[in-house]
């Protein structure tokens, strides 16, 4: 088992800054490219991350800490961000994500006061019993997943433009 809360927080703290450094000020061509119908662009991924900060991670952490395994996690609609009509720029979304993430990290640092809490159990609607450490580990890997997704989608935009080098560019040769 590799989970360490301090190491998890190292990644969770860096994700908004990583995405901000990578995406701030980019043209719409980069921010709105995708891999085809039903896939997300960078702008939509940031919207998803914001929604998860508001309605996924902390509410589920609180469910485990306050109510335990007898209470199911609140539902999380992974696609809710696609139905929101807010007109914000990616830069505005990145700032919102940064603020929400900082608040959430501060909150979990106050709520989690002992190592024993990491073994406490909550009830996931699809998976059944899950431990707090599993939820926190998933939060970290969820960040990695979406950072990777953004980079992959943006690389895909230049698939045909790289010509014969495509063969040597691993990001373009992975199955989706």
Beta strands, then each sheet from edge to edge (+ up, - down):
strand 1: 121-124
strand 2: 128-131
sheet 1: 1+ 2-
end
